[in-house]
C-alpha cells in the first residue's frame, strides 16, 4: 500500500513518456543482444554442429533455427543409418520422443481456444472411466494437472507396462493401482498421465489423438512430414534409424514403437517442420500473419505452472514446467522455453527458444541420449549472448544424461557367486503367476532352463540361475539400458513347490511380487 501511495503521490514525475516502451523489472535482462550478434552466431552454427558431430560420433543429426518468424538455418549432418550412405537433410524424419509433449500442448491449446475444453477441465468430464488410486483426486484432476506432471502419479508411471506390450487403454486403466504422492504439491514426470489428458481432449473433440493433432496443428501449419502415428514414420523413405552404442560403436539394433504414449512421445518430424512450429510458439499462436492457435490458451502452456527442479543449492536457479513445456531463466535474465526428448533405444532431441529474442533452435539426432542436442543448443545461445560458449556444454550435459543410460538392477555388473547354492528341480518353479498390475506371467521349464513370459504379446526372458532359489535375467528395453540385470527370487513351501515369485525389474512401485495360481 505504501509503495502504491508513493507512486500516486509522485505523479507525472515517475511516469514514462508515451513514446518510450516500458518493461517491467521482471523483463529486464543484463546482457543486450542485437541483430548483428545473432547473425554472427548463425555463421558459427555450422562449425559448432560439425564439432558436436565429430566429438560425439552420433551417426546423424539435423538442426534448424527460426528467427523473427522465419527459418534462417536448416541443415542435416551425417547419415540416417550406420552402414548406409544416405545422408540426413532438413527433411529427414526423426522420432522426436518427448518433444511430442510440447506439440501436444499446442494441440490442446488449439482446442482450448475453440472453447471445446479448458485447461482446468476435470479429466473425468471427458474421460469418465479414468481413475487414480484416490477417488477425490480423480474427481479434481484437471487436464492442466496432467500436462504439468503434478497429479501425484509416480515418476514415469505406466512406462513399465508399455515396455512389455500393454496398449494405451490398458496402461491408462491400470494407473488407478499406483500409489500417489501429494496432489498438486509434487512434480513427477509421467508420459501416461499426459497421455490420459490428451486422450480426454481427443474424446471431447470426437476424434482420435493422431487425427486431432493433424487437424489442429500439422496440416494448418504445413507440417507435411510430421505425424503422431508410428506407421507414418516407418513408411517414410527419408527417415532416421535409431542407434545405440554397442561395444564402443553405434549400431541400429532396436526400433521404438511409441504409439501407446503418442501424445507424450510418439511424434515423428523433420527440423523443417519443427521450425514452423517454433515460429508459431514464438509468434504466440500466429504463423505467417495468421492466428492459428489462441494466444491466451498457448500462454498458459508456455508459462510456469509448477516447480520441476527445486534448488539443489542456495545459489542455484530452480526449474519450472508449464503445460508440456519447460519454462526457465537464462543467467542473463532471459526467459527460455525448452524440452528434451530421449529414447534409450536410440533417439535424442531438444529445442530451446528465447521469446525476447524471437529466436529458437531445434536439434534432432538418431542416437541414444548423452547430451548432444542439449549441448549444441546451449552452445549456440552462448554464442548469441556472449560471443562464444561459456563452458563445454556437450561434456556437461553428457554427465547430466549419464544416469538415463545406467544399467538397472542390483546385480548389474556384479560377478556371479563363486559357490552358489543349488536350485531346486526346475519343474518346481514352473507355473502361472499373477498380480493385479502386470497381470499373468508364465514360468516354463525347458532343456535350456527357465523362461519368464509376460505381457500381452508374450515377451520372454531367459532366466539364469544365480544362487539357490534366485535367478537373473538381462532385459534390454526402453527402460532397461544395456547391462541391466534383474533378480528373480522364488518362494517355496515346505513341499518344495513355488508359491510366489518376486521380479526386481517390475518392483519399482511395489508390484514385483506375483502369486502362483
Phi, psi and omega in degrees: 000317181299318179296318179298317179297320180298319180293322179293315181295325182293330175059218187300339184297334181251010182267127179293149176295148188302326184279352181265126178294139181247119177255144175288159177305330181290348179257003181283136178239157187266341184236112179290149177226127177250176183300324182297324179293320179293318178298321179293322178294322178297324178293334181268352187295322180300316180294320177299318182291316178301319179297316180296320180295315183290318182290323184275327184078008180300143183299317183203154175205162176223148185226140172220146176233136174242138183215127179053040175083001183239146172282115185251354177204130175204116186204148175253156181220145176076204187239159180286327181212139176300133180089358179234126184286353183304122187277155169282136172227186185289348178259356179297133182268129177244154164284122188264001175053232190284357167298342176304328182298319180290323175294320178298318178298325178293321177298313180297319177302324177299317180286330174296315179298329178280350181084009180286320177221171172234154177300329181262018172293134170299136181301322184293343175298329184246341180227074191302329183279356185281126181221149168251178186299326180263120185294324179296318177297319180303321182285328184270337187303127183252168174303316180296322178303316182286325178287340177262001178060039181240029182281339188098349175300147179292159181308130178056035180304130177090345181298327179294328177290317178299322181304327184252020166103006177287142180273180186301310183299319180294320179293312182299323180294326184275350179299336181295344182274347188277145176294148183249143169273185180300129180289128179061008180235012177213146180249125175215122188290118186226110178300317186276341170295311177298322179298322178299317179296318179296320178298321177297319179294320178297318178297317179297332181268002181056049182212172167264161188297315183298318179292319180298317180299319179293319183290319186276324190236305191294310181291312179301329183270355181075029179272073189288346181248024181243139180206152173258018177244129179299323182299327178292320177298314182296329183280349181290134174289319182261079180229151178272138178268145178286148181224145173235159177278126181227113182054042174088357179228162181272134178224147175267093188253337187226161174225112179288131176245097190258024182303326182302325179244039186308317180297330184266334185203012189254011182276144169240144186198170174251164178291331176298316178292318181296329177296321177299317179295318178299320177299321178297313181295314179295333177274012179055044176096356180256145178217124180051045174083000181241131179279107182265328181232136180302127185295322181292319179296321179288327178303317181297325179291326189263006179244157188299129177241338183204149173283117181263331180229094178299156179298127177269351177209159183299329183260015180262142176281138174284162175249151183231156177231138175265228172254089180086006178228144164279134175242117185231182179226126177291158172304333179281351182101355181283139176284140178237152168242135184203168169193149172247157175225145182206135166243124176298338179275004170133042174209145175212129187216161176194150167229155178215124180235144176238101185302323183294338177260355184053045190224137178210152178228142174232139180230125179241133179230161181248043180218158179305157187283127168208034167094006183294307182296320179294317181296320180291317179298317180293321178298318179300314182288333171298317179296321177300311188273326187241349181095345180196157176300141181272347178198175176278091186290327178298315178294319181297312179289332176300317177294321181293324183275344186307319180299334180297329183255013179285138177302147179252156180106137184292342180264003180299124177079358181268144178287153178294153178302142181287328182225070185289151173288148181289147174280162173285177174304132186301329181296335179293334182271338186292143178154186181259132179231158184203149163220169190291328187276308183271347182080206185279151168224145180247133172251119180244152180245127179227190182297328183265005179119199182273147176230132176261128178239130186210154174091163183300332181261010177065046180292137185242148176224130177280131180264134178250133181296139181244302182192118179061237180270017182252135178233172176223158168217161184243095178287147173225088187227178178304323181256020176218088180296171180307139179092356180293147178211124184252138173283146172227115186239124180267146171252133181236147177276183184296335179279355178094358180277137178290131180253340180199162175223135177251127183244111186304318185299334183257015189256010186303321181250024175085019181246034182275350184263127180244128180268141180289140182264000000 
